[in-house]
Amino acid sequence: GTIATNNKQGLTLGTTDSGNISIGTDTTARNVTIGNETGASSLELDSGTGAINIGNAIAKTITIGNVTGATALDLNSGTGGIDLVSTSTGDITATSSDTLLLDAAGVLELNSSGGIISIGNDAVNQNINVGTAGTRTITIGNESSSTALEIDSGTGAINIGNAIAKTITIGNVTGATALDLNSGTGGIDLVSTSTGDITASSGDALLLDAAGLLELNSSAGVIS
């Protein structure tokens, strides 16, 4: 049957006593519709200190919001936080056709306990910026066991510490640490300014060996 009011009057259910209110809870398959899309119609779901549960228990697809026009969706919480949780085979996907921002006033972590973490692994020709503003320490990699670090590029250059004056340290003098500088036909250039010395110091042997010409020259100083 139908429960209706005349002349657009209000309809109130359960304003007294403590009994529960059930709508469409029998075992008959049915659609339950609350509210309408007319004009400025609004819908409020609220509770006291009890929980608000949407779609709990039985497997189903739950859709909140839509992608029509200027539709907006806000998920707000207090100190209880927001949890996005899925099962072992349930992916969590966040997709935007405009901007996707992850911003935190505290710690921001990106981890995987059983898979590879990829950043910029789609074949899209856009730049990737990491730590490009603010005064901060940027750490890549760790010193645990056989952890490896690879920095690579295509035909574009690899620049480390260009432009601003600073000290750049590559490698260390601990134990059996080794440092190899390799090049193809482009060669290796060690260049400093007019007041910048280039020092090669070894606690053991220092070898300069060439298959072609080997020169040692100074344009303004003594060769000792």
C-alpha positions in Angstrom: 0.0 0.0 0.0 0.9 3.7 0.0 1.3 6.2 2.8 0.9 9.7 1.6 0.3 13.3 2.9 -1.9 16.0 1.4 -0.8 19.4 0.4 3.0 18.6 0.7 2.8 18.2 4.5 5.5 16.5 6.5 5.5 12.8 7.4 7.1 11.7 10.6 7.9 8.2 11.7 9.2 7.1 15.1 9.5 10.3 17.1 8.5 8.8 20.4 9.4 5.8 22.5 12.3 3.5 21.8 11.0 1.0 19.2 13.0 0.2 16.1 11.8 1.3 12.6 12.2 -1.2 9.7 11.7 -0.5 6.0 11.7 -3.3 3.5 13.4 -5.8 5.8 11.4 -9.0 4.9 12.8 -11.6 2.6 11.0 -10.4 -0.5 13.4 -9.1 -3.3 12.4 -5.4 -3.8 13.8 -1.9 -4.5 13.7 0.5 -1.6 13.8 4.1 -2.6 14.3 7.0 -0.2 14.1 10.6 -1.5 13.9 12.0 -5.1 15.8 14.1 -7.6 13.4 17.0 -7.7 14.8 20.5 -7.3 16.6 21.1 -4.0 15.3 17.9 -2.4 17.8 16.8 0.3 18.5 13.6 2.2 20.0 13.2 5.6 21.1 10.0 7.3 22.1 10.5 10.9 22.4 8.7 14.2 23.5 9.3 17.8 26.6 7.4 19.1 25.4 4.3 17.2 27.1 3.4 13.9 25.8 4.1 10.4 26.3 1.0 8.2 25.8 1.0 4.5 25.8 -2.4 2.7 27.4 -4.5 5.4 27.7 -8.3 5.4 26.4 -9.5 1.9 28.6 -9.2 -1.2 27.4 -6.5 -3.5 28.4 -3.4 -5.4 27.9 -0.2 -3.4 27.8 3.1 -5.4 28.0 6.5 -3.6 27.7 9.6 -5.8 27.9 10.0 -9.5 30.1 11.6 -12.2 27.4 13.9 -13.6 28.2 17.6 -14.0 29.4 19.4 -10.8 28.6 16.5 -8.5 31.0 16.5 -5.5 31.7 13.8 -2.8 33.2 14.7 0.6 34.4 12.1 3.1 35.0 13.8 6.4 36.2 12.4 9.7 37.3 13.6 13.1 40.1 11.9 15.2 38.7 8.5 14.3 40.2 8.7 10.8 39.2 7.2 7.5 39.9 3.5 6.6 39.9 2.2 3.1 40.1 -1.6 3.4 39.7 -4.5 0.9 40.4 -8.3 1.0 43.5 -10.0 -0.3 42.1 -9.9 -3.9 40.2 -6.6 -3.7 42.0 -3.7 -5.4 41.6 -0.1 -4.3 41.7 2.2 -7.3 41.7 6.1 -7.2 41.4 7.6 -10.7 41.0 11.2 -11.7 40.6 12.8 -15.1 42.0 16.0 -13.6 44.2 16.2 -10.5 44.8 13.6 -7.7 46.4 15.1 -4.5 47.7 13.1 -1.5 48.6 15.6 1.2 49.3 15.2 4.9 50.4 17.3 7.9 51.9 14.2 9.4 53.6 11.1 8.0 52.8 10.0 4.4 53.8 6.5 3.6 53.5 4.3 0.4 54.3 0.6 1.1 53.6 -2.8 -0.2 54.1 -6.1 1.7 53.9 -8.3 -1.4 54.3 -6.4 -4.6 56.4 -3.9 -6.5 55.9 -0.1 -5.9 55.9 1.7 -9.2 55.8 5.5 -9.8 55.5 6.8 -13.3 55.5 3.3 -14.9 52.9 4.1 -17.5 54.1 5.0 -21.0 53.1 8.6 -20.6 55.5 11.4 -21.5 55.2 13.6 -18.4 57.9 14.7 -15.9 58.2 13.4 -12.3 59.1 15.8 -9.6 60.3 14.6 -6.1 61.1 17.1 -3.4 61.4 20.1 -5.7 60.4 22.7 -3.1 61.1 23.4 0.5 64.2 22.7 2.6 64.3 18.9 3.1 66.5 15.8 3.1 65.6 13.4 0.3 66.7 9.8 0.9 66.5 7.1 -1.8 67.4 3.5 -0.9 68.9 2.0 2.3 72.0 0.1 3.5 70.3 -3.2 4.3 71.8 -6.4 2.9 71.9 -6.6 -0.9 69.6 -3.5 -1.5 70.5 -2.1 -5.0 69.9 1.3 -6.5 69.8 2.1 -10.2 69.6 5.5 -11.8 69.1 5.4 -15.5 67.9 7.4 -18.5 67.4 7.1 -22.3 69.2 9.6 -24.5 68.6 12.4 -22.1 71.3 13.5 -19.6 71.7 12.5 -16.0 72.6 15.5 -13.9 73.7 15.3 -10.3 74.1 18.5 -8.3 74.1 20.9 -11.2 74.0 24.8 -10.9 74.2 25.6 -7.2 77.5 25.5 -5.2 77.6 22.5 -2.9 79.7 19.5 -1.9 78.9 16.3 -3.8 80.1 13.0 -2.4 79.9 9.8 -4.4 81.0 6.6 -2.7 82.9 6.1 0.6 86.2 4.8 1.9 84.7 2.0 4.1 86.1 -1.6 3.7 86.0 -3.0 0.1 83.9 -0.2 -1.3 84.7 0.3 -5.0 83.9 3.2 -7.4 83.9 2.7 -11.2 83.6 5.6 -13.7 83.0 4.2 -17.1 82.3 5.8 -20.5 82.0 5.0 -24.2 83.5 7.2 -27.0 82.1 10.3 -25.2 85.0 10.2 -22.7 85.3 11.3 -19.1 85.9 15.0 -18.2 87.1 16.2 -14.8 86.7 20.0 -14.8 87.0 22.7 -12.1 87.1 26.5 -12.1 90.3 28.6 -12.0 90.5 28.2 -8.2 89.2 24.7 -7.9 91.8 22.0 -7.4 91.4 18.5 -8.7 93.1 16.0 -6.2 93.6 12.3 -6.8 94.9 10.6 -3.6 95.4 6.9 -2.9 96.4 5.1 0.2 97.9 2.4 -2.1 98.7 2.7 -5.8 97.7 5.4 -8.3 97.8 4.3 -11.9 97.4 6.5 -15.1 97.3 4.2 -18.1 96.3 4.8 -21.7 96.3 2.9 -25.0 96.7 6.2 -26.8 98.3 9.6 -26.0 98.9 10.4 -22.3 99.7 14.0 -21.5 100.5 15.9 -18.3 100.5 19.7 -18.8 100.1 23.0 -17.0 99.4 26.4 -18.6 100.5 28.5 -15.7 102.2 26.4 -13.0 105.1 24.2 -12.2 104.7 20.4 -12.8 106.2 18.6 -9.8 
